[in-house]
Amino acid sequence: MTSYCKFNEVLQNENIYLFLIILPVVSFLYSSVGHGGASGYLALMALFSFAPETMKPTALLLNIFVAGISFYYYYRGGFFNKKLFLPFALASIPMAYLGGTLEVDASIYKKILAVLLIFAILKMSNVFGKENGNIKTIKLWQGLIVGGFIGFFSGLIGIGGGIILTPVILLLHWGKMKEAAAVSALFIWVNSAAGLAGQFASGVTLEMASFLLVAIAVIGGILGGYYGSKKINNLHLRYMLAFVLMIACAKLFFT
């Protein structure tokens, strides 16, 4: 049986320095593609045996800071499409709040997270990285359905949903890669804030030590947002992250 550690106990673990070294790398990689990194943080916390009840609010908190930074850089680069963002956000915000108020059994939580991490692996492996020149206009009902569905699971699992939204935008030809990154960054921010608010409403509290992780993740987020918005190619690093996510995914499925 896997032994899970409370957050403060994890910080006292002899392997905590390795965790703190990897954390800004994860935030750098995700921020560079317009994401907050929650799926990566959750994978990393799973590898270091964080308690499931600790993982969710911590990932949402990190997401708020890193996704906000990423959006800032992509917005400054002129990639944000408000008309594409709004249909998703209208339904996702209340549904993320609802999902944030709910708790799931630890074993079910791990399986759902493992399935969602598959999207992260595919995205980081550039399976969804191809653009299509024939961009279609998203209909309001399409955005509401997609946004509501992703928003609910974002709040429930503790992610911002960008790791799912970006592939959907690209697959359905609703936007180009940089537009998808900018929209996903703000989408992640609003969902993470709503999900965390739902957590607080259900009685969850954040430990002060979690803000140490915020400070470290922000360093990677600033660098990732800057270089990603400047079209720096991080292909090999993204493949490395996909490998780490595959290990975490296997751990979640089989433990």
C-alpha positions in Angstrom: 0.0 0.0 0.0 1.3 3.4 -0.9 2.1 5.8 2.0 1.1 9.4 1.4 2.7 12.3 3.3 1.2 15.6 4.5 2.6 18.7 2.9 4.8 19.8 5.8 6.1 16.2 6.2 7.0 16.2 2.5 9.0 19.4 2.9 11.1 17.6 5.5 11.8 14.6 3.3 15.4 14.0 2.3 14.3 14.1 -1.4 12.7 17.5 -1.1 15.6 19.2 -2.8 15.1 17.1 -5.9 11.4 18.0 -5.9 12.3 21.7 -5.6 14.8 21.5 -8.5 12.3 19.8 -10.8 9.3 22.1 -9.9 10.6 25.3 -11.8 11.5 23.1 -14.8 7.9 21.9 -14.9 6.5 25.5 -14.6 9.0 26.7 -17.3 7.9 24.0 -19.8 4.2 24.5 -19.2 4.3 28.3 -19.1 6.2 28.3 -22.4 3.2 26.7 -24.1 0.6 28.9 -22.3 -0.3 26.5 -19.5 -0.2 26.8 -15.7 1.3 23.3 -15.2 -1.2 21.8 -12.8 -1.1 18.4 -14.5 2.7 18.5 -14.2 2.6 19.6 -10.6 0.1 16.8 -9.8 2.3 14.2 -11.5 5.3 15.5 -9.6 3.5 15.4 -6.3 2.2 11.9 -7.1 5.8 10.8 -7.7 6.9 12.2 -4.3 3.8 10.7 -2.5 1.9 13.9 -1.5 -1.4 13.2 0.1 -4.3 13.5 -2.5 -6.1 16.1 -0.3 -3.0 18.2 -0.4 -2.3 17.9 -4.2 -5.5 19.6 -5.4 -5.4 23.0 -3.7 -1.6 23.2 -4.1 -1.8 22.6 -7.8 -4.6 25.2 -8.2 -2.6 27.8 -6.3 0.5 27.2 -8.4 -1.7 27.4 -11.5 -3.0 30.8 -10.7 0.4 32.3 -10.5 2.1 30.5 -13.4 -0.9 30.8 -15.8 -1.2 34.5 -15.0 2.4 35.1 -15.9 2.1 33.0 -19.1 -1.0 34.9 -20.1 0.7 38.3 -19.5 3.5 37.4 -22.0 1.1 36.0 -24.6 -1.2 38.9 -24.3 1.6 41.4 -24.8 2.6 39.4 -27.9 -0.8 40.1 -29.4 -2.0 36.5 -29.4 -5.1 36.7 -27.2 -8.5 36.2 -29.0 -11.3 37.4 -26.6 -14.1 36.1 -28.9 -12.6 32.6 -28.7 -12.1 32.8 -24.9 -15.5 34.1 -23.8 -17.7 31.1 -24.9 -15.5 28.7 -22.9 -15.2 30.9 -19.8 -19.0 31.6 -19.4 -19.7 28.0 -18.5 -16.3 26.9 -17.1 -16.1 29.4 -14.2 -19.3 28.2 -12.4 -18.6 24.6 -13.2 -15.0 24.8 -11.9 -16.4 26.3 -8.7 -18.8 23.4 -8.4 -16.1 20.8 -9.1 -13.9 22.5 -6.5 -16.5 21.9 -3.8 -16.6 18.2 -4.4 -14.3 15.5 -3.1 -13.7 12.1 -4.7 -12.3 8.9 -3.3 -8.5 8.8 -3.4 -8.3 5.7 -5.7 -10.9 7.2 -8.1 -9.1 10.6 -8.0 -5.8 8.9 -9.0 -7.5 7.1 -12.0 -9.2 10.2 -13.2 -6.0 12.2 -12.9 -4.1 9.5 -14.8 -6.5 9.6 -17.7 -6.3 13.5 -17.9 -2.5 13.2 -17.8 -2.7 11.3 -21.1 -3.8 14.6 -22.7 -0.7 16.3 -21.2 1.6 13.5 -22.6 0.0 13.8 -26.0 0.3 17.6 -26.0 3.9 17.7 -24.8 4.7 15.1 -27.4 3.4 17.5 -30.1 0.6 15.0 -31.1 -1.7 18.1 -31.1 1.0 20.5 -32.2 0.0 21.0 -35.9 -1.9 24.1 -37.0 -4.5 24.3 -39.6 -4.9 27.3 -41.9 -8.7 26.9 -42.2 -9.8 28.5 -38.9 -13.5 28.0 -38.0 -15.6 30.4 -35.9 -16.7 28.8 -32.6 -20.5 28.8 -31.9 -21.7 29.9 -28.5 -23.3 26.5 -27.7 -20.1 24.7 -28.6 -18.0 26.9 -26.3 -20.5 26.5 -23.4 -20.6 22.7 -23.7 -16.8 22.3 -24.0 -16.0 25.0 -21.4 -18.5 23.6 -18.9 -17.3 20.0 -19.2 -13.6 21.0 -18.9 -14.3 23.5 -16.1 -16.1 20.9 -14.0 -13.3 18.4 -14.2 -10.8 21.1 -13.7 -12.3 22.0 -10.3 -12.8 18.4 -9.4 -9.3 17.2 -10.1 -7.3 20.4 -9.4 -6.2 21.5 -12.9 -6.9 24.6 -15.0 -8.1 22.6 -18.0 -5.7 24.1 -20.5 -4.0 20.8 -21.2 -7.4 19.6 -22.5 -8.6 22.9 -24.0 -5.6 23.5 -26.2 -5.8 20.2 -28.1 -9.6 20.7 -28.5 -9.1 24.2 -30.1 -6.4 22.8 -32.4 -8.3 19.6 -33.4 -11.5 21.5 -34.1 -9.6 24.3 -35.9 -11.0 27.1 -33.7 -7.6 28.9 -33.5 -3.9 28.7 -34.2 -1.3 27.5 -31.8 -0.4 30.9 -30.3 -4.0 31.9 -30.0 -4.8 28.5 -28.3 -1.9 29.1 -25.9 -3.1 32.7 -24.9 -6.8 31.6 -24.5 -5.8 28.5 -22.5 -3.6 30.6 -20.2 -6.5 32.9 -19.2 -8.9 29.9 -19.2 -6.6 28.1 -16.7 -6.4 31.2 -14.5 -10.1 31.7 -14.2 -10.8 28.0 -13.7 -8.0 27.7 -11.1 -9.3 30.7 -9.2 -12.9 29.3 -9.3 -11.8 25.8 -8.3 -9.7 27.1 -5.4 -12.6 29.3 -4.2 -14.8 26.1 -4.3 -12.1 24.4 -2.2 -12.2 27.2 0.4 -16.0 27.1 0.5 -15.8 23.4 1.3 -13.5 24.0 4.2 -10.1 23.3 2.7 -7.2 25.5 3.8 -3.7 26.2 2.4 -0.6 25.6 4.5 1.8 28.5 4.6 4.6 26.2 3.3 2.7 26.0 -0.1 3.8 29.6 -0.8 7.4 28.4 -0.9 6.4 26.3 -3.9 4.7 29.4 -5.5 7.9 31.4 -5.2 10.0 28.7 -6.8 7.4 27.9 -9.6 7.1 31.6 -10.5 10.8 31.7 -11.5 10.2 29.0 -14.1 6.9 30.6 -15.1 8.5 33.9 -15.9 11.2 32.4 -18.0 8.8 30.0 -19.7 6.3 32.7 -20.6 8.9 35.0 -21.9 10.7 32.4 -24.1 7.5 30.6 -25.2 5.9 33.8 -26.4 9.1 34.6 -28.4 8.8 31.3 -30.3 11.7 29.6 -28.7 11.7 25.9 -29.5 11.6 23.7 -26.3 10.9 20.5 -28.2 13.4 18.2 -26.5 12.6 19.5 -23.0 8.9 18.9 -23.7 9.7 15.3 -24.7 11.5 14.9 -21.4 8.5 16.2 -19.5 6.2 13.8 -21.4 8.5 10.9 -20.2 8.1 12.1 -16.6 4.3 12.3 -17.0 4.2 8.8 -18.4 6.0 7.5 -15.3 3.6 9.4 -13.0 0.6 8.1 -15.1 1.8 4.5 -14.6 2.2 5.1 -10.9 -1.3 6.5 -10.6 -2.9 3.7 -12.6 -1.1 0.8 -10.8 -0.7 1.9 -7.2 
